[in-house]
Amino acid sequence: MAPDADPIPPPPLPGAHPAAGLTIRAREPEDCAAIAELVSLPRVRWGTLRLPFTSREDVRQWMEKAPAGHLQIVALLDGRLVGSAGVHPDKGRRSHVGGIGMCVHDEFQRRGIGAALLAALIEAADRWFNLRRLELAVYVDNEPAIALYKKFGFVIEGTRRADAFRDGAFVDSYMMARLKG
């Protein structure tokens, strides 16, 4: 390829239909306040292990403690932070495995933002990290998230009963994984 030629873009992953005006980029330290706001939203908190009243300082410390080699990305819609996600490679005999975590702003769910974040994570895991297995946990009543993960090839491998305490009751979680062909 000539030095001034445009690079060939990677093939799109199935299910990735990003919203107009959507940008996916690396998480930056200055995203701290927006991420603190994001993880404090009721639906985000409902679908994750986050506790209420997360402070900016808590988020700043969590961001600073992110291990090297973990990929952390955010979704911006017309410049506003509306999602956050990451892939966390394991070590040693599980160095072929990565854990996935993600959330999308309450007001922007079901608009393709989660699909764009997940597509970016899978592309990085497959083409840059050489991860063979991606895994995640999702609450059994989070049907939109489960449908999204299935769309990208994740399958339910098991159920963790009474996995987390949420809103006054215990909730089960599915363990889901995707194996690279």
N, C-alpha and C positions, 0 to 999 in steps of 0.2 A: 504494500500500500504506500502511496506517495506520502511524504511528510505533511503535506497540506490537505490531504483527503480527509473527508469526514469519517470518523470511526463508525463501524457497523454496530448499531444498537443491539443489546441482547434480546432474545425472543421474549415476548410477554408471557407471564405465567398465567395459567387458567384462573379465571375468576377475578383478575385484577382489572378493574375499570375505574381509574382514578377520576375524582370529581374535577371539574374545570377550576383552575386557580389553585390546585393543590400542589404543594411542594413537600418532598420528603428530604430531610437533611440530617446530619449528625446533631445530636444533642449538644448544646453549648452551656457553659456555666451561667450565662445571662438568661437562660430559660427557667431558672430556679423559681421565680415568682409565678410564672404561668403554669409550671408543672405543679406547684403547691396548690394553686387554684383548681387545676384539673383533677388532681387526686382527692380533692375535698368535695367534689360534686356527688350528689346522692346516688345516681345510677352507676357512676364509676366506682364509688365506694361499695355499692351493692354487689358488683361483679368481681371485686378483687378482695385481697386480704387487708386492705387499708383500713385504718381506724379513723373515726371522726376527728375533726379539729387538728389536722396536720398543719404544722407551722412551716413557714418558709425556712426556718433554721433546720428543722427536721429534714426537709427535702434537700437543703444544701449539704448537710452532713451525709445523707444517703447518696447523693450524687458524687461527692468527693471520695466516698469509700468504694466506688465501683471498681472492681478489679481490672487490671490491664488485660486487653484481649477480648473484653466484652463489647459487643456492638450496641450502642444506644442511639436511637433515632427518634425524631419527632416529625409530626405532620403539621404543616402550616396551610391554612386555607385563607387565601387573600391576606397573608401576613399574620394571621391569628393562630396561635398554637392550639390545635384541636385534637391532638393525639400523641401518644408516646408508646414506644415499644423497644424491646431489646432481645438479643439472643446471647445466651450465656454458655459458652463452651465448657464442658467438664474437663477433667485432667486424668492422667494415667490411663488405666485400662478402659476408661469411658471417654477418652479424648475424641472419639467419633460422635459424641452425643452433645446436643445443645438444648438448653431449656429456653422456652419462649415466654415472654410476658408482654402484655399490651393493654392499652385502654384508649377509649375514644370519648371525647367531650359529650356530655349528655345531649346537648342541642344538635349534635352533628352525627349521631349514630345512624346507621343504615343508609349512608350516602356514598359508600365506597371507600371511606377513609381507612377503616379496618382492613379492607382487602388490599389497599395500596401499601399499608404498613406491613402486612403479612407477606405480600409479594416481595417487598424489599428485603425482609428478613430471610426468606427462603432463598432468594437469589444470592445473598451474601453467604448463607450457610452452605449452599450447594457449590458455588463457584469460587469462593474465596477462603472459607474456613474448612472446606472438605469434610463437612459433617454428614454422616450417613443417617443419623437418627435425630429428629427434632421431637421434643416432648413438652407437654404442658398439662396443667390441671384447669378444669373449668367446672363451675357449679352446674349440677344436673338440671337446674331450672333456667339456665341462661341459654335458651333456645336459639336466639340470633347468633351468639358466639359459636355454639356447637355447629350450626349450619355453615357458618363461615369456615370453620376449621375443616369440616368434611369436604367442602368445596375445593380446598387446597390439598386434599389427600390424607388428612389426619383421620385416624380411626380410634374408636373407643377401645381401650385395652382392659379397663377395669373400673371399679367404683370404690372410692374411699368413703366408707360410711361415717357419718358425723364428723366430717373432715374439718369443718370450721364453724365457729359460732358467729352468726350474722343476725342482726336485728332481733335479738331475743330468742333465737332458736338455732339448733344445729342443722347444718345443711351438708348434703353429700356432694362429692366432686367426682367427675369422670377424669381418669387419666387417659390422655389421648397422645398418639404419636404418629409421625410420618416417617417412613423409611425411603431414602433416596434409592431409586431404581438400581 
